[in-house]
Amino acid sequence: MSTLKNKIDFAVVFSVRYANPNGDPLNGNRPRTTLDGYGEVSDVCIKRKIRNRMQDMGYDIFVQSEDRATDGYDSLKERADNNEQVVAAKKAKNRGLYAEAACKSWLDVRSFGQVFAFKEKGSTAGVSVSVRGPVSVQSAYSIEPAEVSELQITKSVNGESGDKKSSDTMGTKHRVDFGIYVFKGSINCQLAEKTGFSEEDAEVIKEALRTLFENDCSAARPDGSMEVLKMFWWKHNCANGQYSSAKVHRTLKIDVKKSMSSDINDYEIYTEDYPDLKPETYE
């Protein structure tokens, strides 16, 4: 595999229709919003979805969610302690080898980085290794204030035995009726060289972004309620990039023909391209 030689910037525009894209546990699991009322999806949530897509494509992932664990390990420490290369580096007490082994073993580690901080059983000593990954992802924000609806729901059966319906038969669901969200990110060549992140790995990230919401349905996010509308992929002609990521990301424009519309045709999504840097566009 060839190490990444060209800086990459990317942006994803997606729609949310009658779904909760990212519940806030500190606010009754309501969809996340900013203080100004704009919808938000955290970078952690987005990276979780990218990891899931990597896993669906058959790649080894270190940070697997509980319901998707495929190797039988129920903790990160157990997963690390059962990797031969990582264990050998740990015995050698070599942090550099430990990081190298982890990057070779798991795609998400060499992409996003990882902090390995595990205590040994019955001891205060342990492992403390930090890997800084080349792929950075920003949180997603809606282009207009998010309209959050609240629905009262009931269960058809008691959670506990009793003659009457108990209080746990009542509940609340929240959703965003409609919204257009955008998130952006970059891939750094200098950090890619350190983790061994390759051109082939970048193609995996591209495919994961393009198909971000496949196999991601749940009660809060019914199948088809979240859709990638457009994905932009800027590949620079050098390691440092012709322009800063901020300048590249600002070329993305979304014109609103009709404010607060639920029709995606009322939003024009395009880029104002630099002459020497035009993105690959996916719909």
KEDORO-429500 format. One record per residue (C-alpha): residue number from 1; x, y, z; residue in one letter. Coordinates in nm, 4 decimals, always signed. Layout:
N
{NUM {X Y Z} 'A'}
...
***
This chain:
283
{1 {+0.0000 +0.0000 +0.0000} 'M'}
{2 {+0.1253 +0.3476 -0.0897} 'S'}
{3 {+0.1351 +0.6158 +0.1792} 'T'}
{4 {-0.0872 +0.9160 +0.1158} 'L'}
{5 {+0.1028 +1.1866 -0.0750} 'K'}
{6 {-0.1683 +1.4454 -0.1407} 'N'}
{7 {-0.3673 +1.6381 +0.1172} 'K'}
{8 {-0.7415 +1.5760 +0.1032} 'I'}
{9 {-1.0358 +1.7892 +0.2144} 'D'}
{10 {-1.3948 +1.6687 +0.2082} 'F'}
{11 {-1.7488 +1.7831 +0.2845} 'A'}
{12 {-2.0755 +1.5926 +0.3185} 'V'}
{13 {-2.4242 +1.7414 +0.2843} 'V'}
{14 {-2.7068 +1.5226 +0.4143} 'F'}
{15 {-3.0761 +1.5484 +0.4875} 'S'}
{16 {-3.2755 +1.4435 +0.7928} 'V'}
{17 {-3.6474 +1.3752 +0.7602} 'R'}
{18 {-3.8583 +1.2716 +1.0609} 'Y'}
{19 {-3.5582 +1.1308 +1.2462} 'A'}
{20 {-3.3347 +1.1947 +1.5467} 'N'}
{21 {-2.9866 +1.2201 +1.3929} 'P'}
{22 {-2.8000 +1.2420 +1.7255} 'N'}
{23 {-2.9775 +1.2410 +2.0613} 'G'}
{24 {-2.8395 +1.4420 +2.3531} 'D'}
{25 {-2.8381 +1.2261 +2.6710} 'P'}
{26 {-2.8170 +1.5405 +2.8866} 'L'}
{27 {-3.1382 +1.6741 +2.7333} 'N'}
{28 {-3.3802 +1.3804 +2.7387} 'G'}
{29 {-3.2291 +1.2399 +2.4172} 'N'}
{30 {-3.3671 +1.5310 +2.2158} 'R'}
{31 {-3.1845 +1.5963 +1.8868} 'P'}
{32 {-2.8737 +1.7999 +1.9579} 'R'}
{33 {-2.9045 +2.1708 +1.8891} 'T'}
{34 {-2.6782 +2.4709 +1.9348} 'T'}
{35 {-2.7717 +2.7662 +2.1564} 'L'}
{36 {-2.8981 +2.9361 +1.8401} 'D'}
{37 {-3.1323 +2.6465 +1.7636} 'G'}
{38 {-2.9366 +2.4940 +1.4753} 'Y'}
{39 {-2.9232 +2.1164 +1.4549} 'G'}
{40 {-2.5969 +1.9435 +1.5480} 'E'}
{41 {-2.4476 +1.5973 +1.5023} 'V'}
{42 {-2.1273 +1.5438 +1.7000} 'S'}
{43 {-1.8001 +1.4436 +1.5360} 'D'}
{44 {-1.7949 +1.1367 +1.7627} 'V'}
{45 {-2.1310 +1.0242 +1.6225} 'C'}
{46 {-2.0099 +1.0718 +1.2646} 'I'}
{47 {-1.6882 +0.8772 +1.3283} 'K'}
{48 {-1.8967 +0.5968 +1.4806} 'R'}
{49 {-2.0905 +0.5718 +1.1552} 'K'}
{50 {-1.7675 +0.5753 +0.9512} 'I'}
{51 {-1.6267 +0.2961 +1.1686} 'R'}
{52 {-1.9461 +0.0947 +1.1163} 'N'}
{53 {-1.9175 +0.1336 +0.7405} 'R'}
{54 {-1.5501 +0.0270 +0.7539} 'M'}
{55 {-1.6589 -0.2800 +0.9475} 'Q'}
{56 {-1.9345 -0.3529 +0.6941} 'D'}
{57 {-1.6660 -0.3443 +0.4232} 'M'}
{58 {-1.4694 -0.6131 +0.6066} 'G'}
{59 {-1.1940 -0.4103 +0.7758} 'Y'}
{60 {-1.0647 -0.4731 +1.1279} 'D'}
{61 {-1.1824 -0.2004 +1.3663} 'I'}
{62 {-1.0518 -0.1381 +1.7176} 'F'}
{63 {-1.3381 +0.0716 +1.8582} 'V'}
{64 {-1.6310 -0.1584 +1.7866} 'Q'}
{65 {-1.9720 -0.0798 +1.9335} 'S'}
{66 {-2.1191 -0.3460 +2.1617} 'E'}
{67 {-2.3966 -0.4473 +1.9249} 'D'}
{68 {-2.1500 -0.4795 +1.6351} 'R'}
{69 {-1.8598 -0.6606 +1.8040} 'A'}
{70 {-1.7506 -0.9385 +1.5696} 'T'}
{71 {-1.4437 -1.0786 +1.7461} 'D'}
{72 {-1.5970 -1.1835 +2.0790} 'G'}
{73 {-1.4116 -0.9245 +2.2888} 'Y'}
{74 {-1.6202 -0.7023 +2.5148} 'D'}
{75 {-1.3638 -0.4308 +2.5926} 'S'}
{76 {-1.0871 -0.2372 +2.4199} 'L'}
{77 {-0.8267 -0.3741 +2.6618} 'K'}
{78 {-0.9274 -0.7317 +2.5873} 'E'}
{79 {-0.9084 -0.6635 +2.2147} 'R'}
{80 {-0.5610 -0.5121 +2.2477} 'A'}
{81 {-0.4369 -0.7882 +2.4799} 'D'}
{82 {-0.5349 -1.0545 +2.2254} 'N'}
{83 {-0.3427 -0.9033 +1.9367} 'N'}
{84 {-0.0045 -1.0775 +1.9011} 'E'}
{85 {+0.1818 -0.7816 +1.7497} 'Q'}
{86 {+0.0519 -0.5400 +2.0123} 'V'}
{87 {+0.1323 -0.7808 +2.2971} 'V'}
{88 {+0.4883 -0.8295 +2.1665} 'A'}
{89 {+0.5425 -0.4504 +2.1563} 'A'}
{90 {+0.3970 -0.4196 +2.5050} 'K'}
{91 {+0.6379 -0.6825 +2.6418} 'K'}
{92 {+0.9270 -0.4974 +2.4788} 'A'}
{93 {+0.8047 -0.1798 +2.6564} 'K'}
{94 {+0.8388 +0.0087 +2.3299} 'N'}
{95 {+0.5699 +0.2731 +2.2763} 'R'}
{96 {+0.6717 +0.3325 +1.9170} 'G'}
{97 {+0.6360 -0.0359 +1.8288} 'L'}
{98 {+0.3061 -0.0494 +2.0181} 'Y'}
{99 {+0.1638 +0.2388 +1.8141} 'A'}
{100 {+0.2990 +0.0892 +1.4903} 'E'}
{101 {+0.1446 -0.2513 +1.5653} 'A'}
{102 {-0.1914 -0.0931 +1.6505} 'A'}
{103 {-0.1928 +0.1105 +1.3292} 'C'}
{104 {-0.1142 -0.1970 +1.1185} 'K'}
{105 {-0.3836 -0.4009 +1.2924} 'S'}
{106 {-0.6809 -0.1621 +1.2910} 'W'}
{107 {-0.7939 +0.0758 +1.0181} 'L'}
{108 {-0.9713 +0.3163 +1.2537} 'D'}
{109 {-0.6548 +0.3586 +1.4634} 'V'}
{110 {-0.4401 +0.4604 +1.1676} 'R'}
{111 {-0.7255 +0.6826 +1.0448} 'S'}
{112 {-0.8517 +0.8655 +1.3552} 'F'}
{113 {-0.5813 +0.7823 +1.6089} 'G'}
{114 {-0.6420 +0.6342 +1.9530} 'Q'}
{115 {-0.5377 +0.6671 +2.3149} 'V'}
{116 {-0.4355 +0.3342 +2.4684} 'F'}
{117 {-0.4543 +0.3777 +2.8453} 'A'}
{118 {-0.5064 +0.0451 +3.0199} 'F'}
{119 {-0.4196 -0.0526 +3.3773} 'K'}
{120 {-0.2771 -0.3917 +3.4580} 'E'}
{121 {-0.4909 -0.6071 +3.6847} 'K'}
{122 {-0.3863 -0.5678 +4.0488} 'G'}
{123 {-0.1346 -0.2947 +3.9641} 'S'}
{124 {-0.1247 +0.0831 +3.9274} 'T'}
{125 {+0.1089 +0.0461 +3.6286} 'A'}
{126 {-0.0185 -0.0013 +3.2761} 'G'}
{127 {-0.0072 +0.1047 +2.9134} 'V'}
{128 {-0.0237 +0.4672 +2.8011} 'S'}
{129 {+0.0250 +0.5159 +2.4275} 'V'}
{130 {-0.1247 +0.7925 +2.2151} 'S'}
{131 {-0.1662 +0.7738 +1.8370} 'V'}
{132 {-0.2586 +1.0889 +1.6459} 'R'}
{133 {-0.4505 +1.0067 +1.3294} 'G'}
{134 {-0.4542 +1.1953 +0.9970} 'P'}
{135 {-0.8326 +1.2007 +0.9455} 'V'}
{136 {-1.0119 +1.4858 +1.1226} 'S'}
{137 {-1.3903 +1.5220 +1.1153} 'V'}
{138 {-1.5889 +1.8251 +1.2279} 'Q'}
{139 {-1.9350 +1.8171 +1.3819} 'S'}
{140 {-2.2296 +1.8574 +1.1446} 'A'}
{141 {-2.4635 +2.1582 +1.1671} 'Y'}
{142 {-2.7940 +2.2314 +0.9982} 'S'}
{143 {-2.8041 +2.5241 +0.7563} 'I'}
{144 {-3.1268 +2.6513 +0.9144} 'E'}
{145 {-3.2673 +2.6282 +1.2695} 'P'}
{146 {-3.3906 +2.2767 +1.3434} 'A'}
{147 {-3.7611 +2.2177 +1.4050} 'E'}
{148 {-3.7787 +1.9550 +1.6799} 'V'}
{149 {-4.1095 +1.7730 +1.7326} 'S'}
{150 {-4.2054 +1.5868 +2.0491} 'E'}
{151 {-4.4285 +1.2798 +2.0464} 'L'}
{152 {-4.5851 +1.1108 +2.3491} 'Q'}
{153 {-4.5860 +0.7326 +2.3173} 'I'}
{154 {-4.7278 +0.4420 +2.5167} 'T'}
{155 {-4.6331 +0.0769 +2.5428} 'K'}
{156 {-4.8830 -0.2020 +2.4917} 'S'}
{157 {-4.7582 -0.3962 +2.7950} 'V'}
{158 {-4.6288 -0.3156 +3.1421} 'N'}
{159 {-4.2578 -0.3321 +3.2111} 'G'}
{160 {-4.3423 -0.4475 +3.5639} 'E'}
{161 {-4.6232 -0.6748 +3.6904} 'S'}
{162 {-4.9385 -0.5020 +3.8178} 'G'}
{163 {-5.3098 -0.4602 +3.7710} 'D'}
{164 {-5.2859 -0.1149 +3.6142} 'K'}
{165 {-5.0498 +0.0279 +3.3578} 'K'}
{166 {-4.7394 +0.1486 +3.5355} 'S'}
{167 {-4.5659 +0.4789 +3.4670} 'S'}
{168 {-4.3036 +0.3113 +3.2515} 'D'}
{169 {-4.5650 +0.2488 +2.9816} 'T'}
{170 {-4.5436 +0.6196 +2.8932} 'M'}
{171 {-4.2589 +0.7698 +2.6980} 'G'}
{172 {-4.1464 +1.0510 +2.4703} 'T'}
{173 {-3.9786 +1.0517 +2.1295} 'K'}
{174 {-3.8191 +1.3498 +1.9615} 'H'}
{175 {-3.7378 +1.4059 +1.5980} 'R'}
{176 {-3.6259 +1.6665 +1.3462} 'V'}
{177 {-3.9044 +1.7047 +1.0909} 'D'}
{178 {-3.6652 +1.8132 +0.8163} 'F'}
{179 {-3.3187 +1.9605 +0.7955} 'G'}
{180 {-3.0131 +1.9912 +0.5707} 'I'}
{181 {-2.6869 +1.9307 +0.7585} 'Y'}
{182 {-2.3224 +1.9766 +0.6573} 'V'}
{183 {-1.9977 +1.8432 +0.8003} 'F'}
{184 {-1.6419 +1.8840 +0.6790} 'K'}
{185 {-1.3071 +1.7210 +0.7337} 'G'}
{186 {-0.9501 +1.6742 +0.6149} 'S'}
{187 {-0.6760 +1.4135 +0.5788} 'I'}
{188 {-0.3246 +1.5246 +0.6765} 'N'}
{189 {-0.0307 +1.3737 +0.4851} 'C'}
{190 {+0.2304 +1.4251 +0.7589} 'Q'}
{191 {+0.0225 +1.2308 +1.0118} 'L'}
{192 {-0.0676 +0.9732 +0.7450} 'A'}
{193 {+0.3034 +0.8975 +0.7045} 'E'}
{194 {+0.3368 +0.8358 +1.0792} 'K'}
{195 {+0.0414 +0.5957 +1.1034} 'T'}
{196 {+0.0873 +0.4264 +0.7649} 'G'}
{197 {-0.2432 +0.5606 +0.6328} 'F'}
{198 {-0.2441 +0.4849 +0.2603} 'S'}
{199 {-0.4079 +0.5938 -0.0642} 'E'}
{200 {-0.6172 +0.2777 -0.0411} 'E'}
{201 {-0.7286 +0.3734 +0.3104} 'D'}
{202 {-0.8362 +0.7149 +0.1795} 'A'}
{203 {-1.0550 +0.5401 -0.0772} 'E'}
{204 {-1.2194 +0.3455 +0.2065} 'V'}
{205 {-1.2920 +0.6721 +0.3894} 'I'}
{206 {-1.4387 +0.8166 +0.0674} 'K'}
{207 {-1.6688 +0.5175 +0.0217} 'E'}
{208 {-1.7702 +0.5241 +0.3899} 'A'}
{209 {-1.8689 +0.8911 +0.3588} 'L'}
{210 {-2.0568 +0.8342 +0.0345} 'R'}
{211 {-2.2614 +0.5515 +0.1908} 'T'}
{212 {-2.2651 +0.6892 +0.5457} 'L'}
{213 {-2.6213 +0.5937 +0.6394} 'F'}
{214 {-2.6352 +0.2470 +0.4861} 'E'}
{215 {-2.7065 -0.0231 +0.7450} 'N'}
{216 {-2.7577 +0.2515 +1.0061} 'D'}
{217 {-3.1327 +0.2353 +1.0650} 'C'}
{218 {-3.2900 +0.2309 +1.4124} 'S'}
{219 {-3.6165 +0.3272 +1.5801} 'A'}
{220 {-3.4888 +0.6866 +1.5988} 'A'}
{221 {-3.3531 +0.6801 +1.2412} 'R'}
{222 {-3.5827 +0.4739 +1.0156} 'P'}
{223 {-3.4277 +0.3450 +0.6957} 'D'}
{224 {-3.4269 +0.6243 +0.4358} 'G'}
{225 {-3.4839 +0.9048 +0.6861} 'S'}
{226 {-3.1216 +1.0202 +0.6544} 'M'}
{227 {-2.9618 +1.0576 +0.3144} 'E'}
{228 {-2.6287 +1.1802 +0.1778} 'V'}
{229 {-2.7282 +1.4417 -0.0807} 'L'}
{230 {-2.3797 +1.5366 -0.1999} 'K'}
{231 {-2.0243 +1.4538 -0.1041} 'M'}
{232 {-1.7284 +1.6661 -0.2163} 'F'}
{233 {-1.3718 +1.5296 -0.2228} 'W'}
{234 {-1.0854 +1.7727 -0.2878} 'W'}
{235 {-0.7490 +1.6115 -0.3622} 'K'}
{236 {-0.4649 +1.8647 -0.3578} 'H'}
{237 {-0.1564 +1.8364 -0.5804} 'N'}
{238 {+0.0901 +1.8290 -0.2889} 'C'}
{239 {+0.1266 +1.7124 +0.0715} 'A'}
{240 {+0.0566 +2.0521 +0.2300} 'N'}
{241 {-0.2225 +2.1479 -0.0087} 'G'}
{242 {-0.2570 +2.4412 -0.2460} 'Q'}
{243 {-0.4970 +2.6160 -0.0071} 'Y'}
{244 {-0.5863 +2.5920 +0.3598} 'S'}
{245 {-0.8736 +2.3620 +0.4581} 'S'}
{246 {-1.0729 +2.6639 +0.5768} 'A'}
{247 {-1.0531 +2.8264 +0.2315} 'K'}
{248 {-1.1415 +2.5023 +0.0549} 'V'}
{249 {-1.4398 +2.4345 +0.2826} 'H'}
{250 {-1.5685 +2.7875 +0.2252} 'R'}
{251 {-1.6075 +2.7141 -0.1464} 'T'}
{252 {-1.9051 +2.4934 -0.0577} 'L'}
{253 {-2.2273 +2.6921 -0.1044} 'K'}
{254 {-2.5898 +2.6083 -0.0296} 'I'}
{255 {-2.8471 +2.8502 -0.1702} 'D'}
{256 {-3.1884 +2.8380 -0.0019} 'V'}
{257 {-3.4644 +2.9119 -0.2532} 'K'}
{258 {-3.7424 +2.8749 +0.0028} 'K'}
{259 {-3.6629 +2.9061 +0.3743} 'S'}
{260 {-3.7594 +2.6179 +0.6055} 'M'}
{261 {-3.8757 +2.4092 +0.3100} 'S'}
{262 {-3.8949 +2.0305 +0.3374} 'S'}
{263 {-3.8294 +1.9875 -0.0349} 'D'}
{264 {-3.4644 +1.9164 -0.1179} 'I'}
{265 {-3.5201 +2.0809 -0.4586} 'N'}
{266 {-3.5454 +2.4134 -0.2738} 'D'}
{267 {-3.1745 +2.3889 -0.1846} 'Y'}
{268 {-2.8993 +2.4360 -0.4427} 'E'}
{269 {-2.5728 +2.2708 -0.3388} 'I'}
{270 {-2.2554 +2.3573 -0.5317} 'Y'}
{271 {-1.8923 +2.4711 -0.5005} 'T'}
{272 {-1.7150 +2.7849 -0.6210} 'E'}
{273 {-1.4061 +2.6063 -0.7493} 'D'}
{274 {-1.0492 +2.7285 -0.7566} 'Y'}
{275 {-0.9055 +2.6988 -1.1101} 'P'}
{276 {-0.6450 +2.4436 -0.9975} 'D'}
{277 {-0.8536 +2.2557 -0.7381} 'L'}
{278 {-1.1888 +2.1066 -0.8286} 'K'}
{279 {-1.3605 +1.8407 -0.6184} 'P'}
{280 {-1.4859 +1.4990 -0.7117} 'E'}
{281 {-1.8611 +1.5161 -0.6506} 'T'}
{282 {-2.0828 +1.2247 -0.5481} 'Y'}
{283 {-2.4608 +1.2187 -0.5151} 'E'}
***
